[in-house]
Amino acid sequence: MSMEIAHETTLWLSKTVGLLYLVALSVAVGVYAYWPGNQKRFDDIARSILVPEDTQ
C-alpha cells in the first residue's frame, strides 16, 4: 500500500519549515549580536575600522 503526498501538502510543509528555519536563524543572529559577552569584540572591531593603516 503506497501513500502519496499531495503537491499542496509538500509545498505547505516546505514553506513552513523554511519559514521556521529563517526565523530561528534570525533569532540566533540577534541573540549573538546582543549577547553581553560579545560587546568588547564588536567595539574593538568598530574602532579598528577608524584607525588608518599607515600610522601603525
MARKOL-283878 format. One record per atom (N, C-alpha, C): chain; residue in three letters; x, y, z; atom name. Coordinates in steps of 0.001 Angstrom, whole numbers, plus 500000, padded with zeros to 6 digits. Layout:
// MARKOL-283878
+-------+------+--------+--------+--------+------+
| vexse | zase |     px |     py |     pz | firo |
+-------+------+--------+--------+--------+------+
|     A |  ALA |      X |      Y |      Z |   CA |
...
+-------+------+--------+--------+--------+------+
***
This chain:
// MARKOL-283878
+-------+------+--------+--------+--------+------+
| vexse | zase |     px |     py |     pz | firo |
+-------+------+--------+--------+--------+------+
|     A |  MET | 500845 | 498833 | 500000 |    N |
|     A |  MET | 500000 | 500000 | 500000 |   CA |
|     A |  MET | 500897 | 501239 | 500000 |    C |
|     A |  SER | 500745 | 502072 | 499014 |    N |
|     A |  SER | 501566 | 503261 | 498847 |   CA |
|     A |  SER | 500759 | 504503 | 499220 |    C |
|     A |  MET | 501363 | 505344 | 500035 |    N |
|     A |  MET | 500699 | 506583 | 500434 |   CA |
|     A |  MET | 501354 | 507740 | 499704 |    C |
|     A |  GLU | 500600 | 508409 | 498887 |    N |
|     A |  GLU | 501124 | 509539 | 498134 |   CA |
|     A |  GLU | 500828 | 510832 | 498870 |    C |
|     A |  ILE | 501780 | 511725 | 498864 |    N |
|     A |  ILE | 501591 | 513032 | 499483 |   CA |
|     A |  ILE | 501250 | 514015 | 498379 |    C |
|     A |  ALA | 500187 | 514762 | 498574 |    N |
|     A |  ALA | 499747 | 515716 | 497570 |   CA |
|     A |  ALA | 500764 | 516839 | 497418 |    C |
|     A |  HIS | 500789 | 517423 | 496239 |    N |
|     A |  HIS | 501708 | 518521 | 495949 |   CA |
|     A |  HIS | 501479 | 519694 | 496901 |    C |
|     A |  GLU | 500232 | 520011 | 497181 |    N |
|     A |  GLU | 499915 | 521132 | 498073 |   CA |
|     A |  GLU | 500447 | 520887 | 499485 |    C |
|     A |  THR | 500362 | 519658 | 499947 |    N |
|     A |  THR | 500866 | 519315 | 501272 |   CA |
|     A |  THR | 502382 | 519465 | 501327 |    C |
|     A |  THR | 503061 | 518977 | 500317 |    N |
|     A |  THR | 504513 | 519098 | 500256 |   CA |
|     A |  THR | 504937 | 520559 | 500175 |    C |
|     A |  LEU | 504219 | 521341 | 499377 |    N |
|     A |  LEU | 504521 | 522762 | 499246 |   CA |
|     A |  LEU | 504315 | 523485 | 500566 |    C |
|     A |  TRP | 503218 | 523225 | 501250 |    N |
|     A |  TRP | 502945 | 523854 | 502543 |   CA |
|     A |  TRP | 504007 | 523474 | 503567 |    C |
|     A |  LEU | 504379 | 522212 | 503583 |    N |
|     A |  LEU | 505374 | 521740 | 504535 |   CA |
|     A |  LEU | 506733 | 522388 | 504283 |    C |
|     A |  SER | 507141 | 522469 | 503033 |    N |
|     A |  SER | 508443 | 523060 | 502737 |   CA |
|     A |  SER | 508460 | 524548 | 503046 |    C |
|     A |  LYS | 507379 | 525260 | 502784 |    N |
|     A |  LYS | 507312 | 526686 | 503106 |   CA |
|     A |  LYS | 507322 | 526909 | 504617 |    C |
|     A |  THR | 506613 | 526079 | 505345 |    N |
|     A |  THR | 506554 | 526214 | 506798 |   CA |
|     A |  THR | 507901 | 525925 | 507432 |    C |
|     A |  VAL | 508544 | 524855 | 507017 |    N |
|     A |  VAL | 509855 | 524502 | 507564 |   CA |
|     A |  VAL | 510871 | 525585 | 507199 |    C |
|     A |  GLY | 510825 | 526091 | 505992 |    N |
|     A |  GLY | 511735 | 527156 | 505577 |   CA |
|     A |  GLY | 511531 | 528426 | 506378 |    C |
|     A |  LEU | 510281 | 528789 | 506629 |    N |
|     A |  LEU | 509983 | 529974 | 507425 |   CA |
|     A |  LEU | 510480 | 529808 | 508854 |    C |
|     A |  LEU | 510214 | 528660 | 509457 |    N |
|     A |  LEU | 510684 | 528415 | 510821 |   CA |
|     A |  LEU | 512207 | 528427 | 510899 |    C |
|     A |  TYR | 512871 | 527894 | 509884 |    N |
|     A |  TYR | 514326 | 527904 | 509833 |   CA |
|     A |  TYR | 514858 | 529328 | 509781 |    C |
|     A |  LEU | 514278 | 530167 | 508923 |    N |
|     A |  LEU | 514752 | 531545 | 508802 |   CA |
|     A |  LEU | 514470 | 532359 | 510060 |    C |
|     A |  VAL | 513330 | 532137 | 510696 |    N |
|     A |  VAL | 513021 | 532841 | 511944 |   CA |
|     A |  VAL | 513996 | 532418 | 513033 |    C |
|     A |  ALA | 514262 | 531132 | 513146 |    N |
|     A |  ALA | 515203 | 530644 | 514158 |   CA |
|     A |  ALA | 516609 | 531176 | 513894 |    C |
|     A |  LEU | 517022 | 531221 | 512644 |    N |
|     A |  LEU | 518333 | 531753 | 512301 |   CA |
|     A |  LEU | 518424 | 533237 | 512634 |    C |
|     A |  SER | 517374 | 533999 | 512356 |    N |
|     A |  SER | 517355 | 535424 | 512670 |   CA |
|     A |  SER | 517424 | 535660 | 514177 |    C |
|     A |  VAL | 516700 | 534869 | 514931 |    N |
|     A |  VAL | 516741 | 534996 | 516396 |   CA |
|     A |  VAL | 518135 | 534655 | 516909 |    C |
|     A |  ALA | 518747 | 533614 | 516368 |    N |
|     A |  ALA | 520082 | 533218 | 516806 |   CA |
|     A |  ALA | 521109 | 534314 | 516504 |    C |
|     A |  VAL | 521021 | 534938 | 515342 |    N |
|     A |  VAL | 521942 | 536021 | 514995 |   CA |
|     A |  VAL | 521711 | 537216 | 515907 |    C |
|     A |  GLY | 520460 | 537541 | 516194 |    N |
|     A |  GLY | 520160 | 538647 | 517101 |   CA |
|     A |  GLY | 520673 | 538407 | 518506 |    C |
|     A |  VAL | 520493 | 537196 | 519000 |    N |
|     A |  VAL | 520990 | 536856 | 520338 |   CA |
|     A |  VAL | 522508 | 536946 | 520368 |    C |
|     A |  TYR | 523171 | 536441 | 519339 |    N |
|     A |  TYR | 524631 | 536511 | 519275 |   CA |
|     A |  TYR | 525113 | 537965 | 519245 |    C |
|     A |  ALA | 524444 | 538795 | 518460 |    N |
|     A |  ALA | 524873 | 540188 | 518310 |   CA |
|     A |  ALA | 524684 | 540981 | 519596 |    C |
|     A |  TYR | 523646 | 540688 | 520346 |    N |
|     A |  TYR | 523357 | 541457 | 521552 |   CA |
|     A |  TYR | 523795 | 540764 | 522839 |    C |
|     A |  TRP | 524509 | 539653 | 522734 |    N |
|     A |  TRP | 524995 | 538944 | 523916 |   CA |
|     A |  TRP | 526037 | 539828 | 524614 |    C |
|     A |  PRO | 525891 | 540046 | 525914 |    N |
|     A |  PRO | 526808 | 540964 | 526615 |   CA |
|     A |  PRO | 528283 | 540593 | 526499 |    C |
|     A |  GLY | 528602 | 539340 | 526415 |    N |
|     A |  GLY | 529996 | 538917 | 526319 |   CA |
|     A |  GLY | 530665 | 539293 | 525007 |    C |
|     A |  ASN | 529890 | 539602 | 523984 |    N |
|     A |  ASN | 530451 | 539942 | 522680 |   CA |
|     A |  ASN | 530646 | 541446 | 522491 |    C |
|     A |  GLN | 530288 | 542258 | 523471 |    N |
|     A |  GLN | 530341 | 543707 | 523310 |   CA |
|     A |  GLN | 531770 | 544197 | 523063 |    C |
|     A |  LYS | 532742 | 543703 | 523832 |    N |
|     A |  LYS | 534125 | 544154 | 523667 |   CA |
|     A |  LYS | 534643 | 543809 | 522277 |    C |
|     A |  ARG | 534353 | 542626 | 521797 |    N |
|     A |  ARG | 534807 | 542213 | 520465 |   CA |
|     A |  ARG | 534245 | 543138 | 519389 |    C |
|     A |  PHE | 532954 | 543448 | 519453 |    N |
|     A |  PHE | 532339 | 544307 | 518451 |   CA |
|     A |  PHE | 532833 | 545746 | 518574 |    C |
|     A |  ASP | 533081 | 546218 | 519800 |    N |
|     A |  ASP | 533623 | 547565 | 519983 |   CA |
|     A |  ASP | 535033 | 547666 | 519400 |    C |
|     A |  ASP | 535858 | 546638 | 519619 |    N |
|     A |  ASP | 537213 | 546627 | 519060 |   CA |
|     A |  ASP | 537174 | 546630 | 517532 |    C |
|     A |  ILE | 536283 | 545868 | 516967 |    N |
|     A |  ILE | 536153 | 545819 | 515506 |   CA |
|     A |  ILE | 535694 | 547168 | 514972 |    C |
|     A |  ALA | 534748 | 547803 | 515653 |    N |
|     A |  ALA | 534246 | 549101 | 515203 |   CA |
|     A |  ALA | 535348 | 550158 | 515255 |    C |
|     A |  ARG | 536176 | 550134 | 516291 |    N |
|     A |  ARG | 537271 | 551102 | 516391 |   CA |
|     A |  ARG | 538380 | 550813 | 515390 |    C |
|     A |  SER | 538607 | 549564 | 515057 |    N |
|     A |  SER | 539698 | 549224 | 514144 |   CA |
|     A |  SER | 539447 | 549748 | 512733 |    C |
|     A |  ILE | 538214 | 549967 | 512375 |    N |
|     A |  ILE | 537894 | 550492 | 511049 |   CA |
|     A |  ILE | 538350 | 551939 | 510942 |    C |
|     A |  LEU | 538334 | 552659 | 512048 |    N |
|     A |  LEU | 538657 | 554076 | 512025 |   CA |
|     A |  LEU | 540148 | 554362 | 512134 |    C |
|     A |  VAL | 540964 | 553362 | 512427 |    N |
|     A |  VAL | 542400 | 553556 | 512575 |   CA |
|     A |  VAL | 543061 | 553481 | 511188 |    C |
|     A |  PRO | 543790 | 554547 | 510796 |    N |
|     A |  PRO | 544490 | 554482 | 509498 |   CA |
|     A |  PRO | 545598 | 553442 | 509543 |    C |
|     A |  GLU | 545785 | 552742 | 508445 |    N |
|     A |  GLU | 546779 | 551668 | 508392 |   CA |
|     A |  GLU | 548209 | 552193 | 508362 |    C |
|     A |  ASP | 548431 | 553381 | 507810 |    N |
|     A |  ASP | 549795 | 553858 | 507642 |   CA |
|     A |  ASP | 550388 | 554424 | 508936 |    C |
|     A |  THR | 549613 | 554563 | 509990 |    N |
|     A |  THR | 550137 | 555086 | 511253 |   CA |
|     A |  THR | 550574 | 553977 | 512191 |    C |
|     A |  GLN | 550358 | 552759 | 511846 |    N |
|     A |  GLN | 550699 | 551658 | 512744 |   CA |
|     A |  GLN | 552069 | 551133 | 512488 |    C |
+-------+------+--------+--------+--------+------+
***
